[in-house]
Amino acid sequence: MFNDIVLGGLLQPNGMPAFSDLLSPQQVADIHAYLIGLQKATRAAELDLQRQGKPIDTPVPTIISSL
């Protein structure tokens, strides 16, 4: 499905362009592998924080505007 989205333009109706003119199938596979690795590392860090009783997410300031 990742290839269908990135190369085939499956989500073009939602505003995600196809990149078949810029990326090769191997480049897309490399990007996909990188994203999976990043997700695994992020999840491992989250589980470690959870085991330590620390918050997973840090508070983010909210900007309130009257405009």
C-alpha positions as CSV (number, residue, x, y, z in Angstrom):
1,M,0.0,0.0,0.0
2,F,2.9,2.4,0.7
3,N,4.0,2.1,-2.9
4,D,0.4,2.7,-4.1
5,I,0.3,5.9,-2.0
6,V,3.8,7.3,-2.8
7,L,4.3,6.1,-6.4
8,G,0.8,5.5,-7.6
9,G,-0.9,8.5,-6.2
10,L,-3.6,6.6,-4.2
11,L,-4.2,9.6,-2.0
12,Q,-4.1,12.3,-4.7
13,P,-7.8,13.1,-4.1
14,N,-6.8,14.0,-0.5
15,G,-4.0,16.3,-1.6
16,M,-1.0,13.8,-1.5
17,P,0.8,14.0,-4.8
18,A,2.4,11.0,-6.5
19,F,6.2,10.9,-6.6
20,S,6.7,8.4,-9.4
21,D,8.4,11.1,-11.5
22,L,10.9,11.8,-8.7
23,L,11.5,8.6,-6.9
24,S,12.4,5.1,-8.0
25,P,10.8,2.0,-6.4
26,Q,14.0,1.3,-4.6
27,Q,14.1,4.8,-3.1
28,V,10.5,4.4,-1.9
29,A,11.4,1.0,-0.3
30,D,14.3,2.7,1.4
31,I,12.1,5.5,2.7
32,H,9.6,3.0,3.9
33,A,12.2,1.0,5.7
34,Y,13.5,4.2,7.3
35,L,10.1,5.1,8.6
36,I,9.5,1.7,10.0
37,G,12.8,1.8,11.8
38,L,12.1,5.3,13.1
39,Q,8.7,4.1,14.4
40,K,10.2,1.1,16.2
41,A,12.8,3.3,17.9
42,T,10.2,5.9,18.9
43,R,8.0,3.1,20.4
44,A,10.9,1.6,22.3
45,A,11.7,5.1,23.8
46,E,8.1,5.6,24.7
47,L,7.9,2.2,26.4
48,D,11.1,3.0,28.3
49,L,9.7,6.3,29.5
50,Q,6.4,4.5,30.5
51,R,8.4,1.9,32.5
52,Q,10.1,4.8,34.3
53,G,6.8,6.4,35.1
54,K,7.6,9.5,33.0
55,P,5.3,11.2,30.6
56,I,5.5,10.1,27.0
57,D,4.7,13.5,25.5
58,T,5.9,16.8,26.7
59,P,3.4,19.7,27.2
60,V,3.1,22.0,24.2
61,P,2.2,25.6,24.7
62,T,-1.1,26.7,23.2
63,I,-1.4,29.9,21.3
64,I,-4.7,31.6,21.8
65,S,-5.6,34.4,19.4
66,S,-8.6,36.6,19.1
67,L,-8.0,37.2,15.4
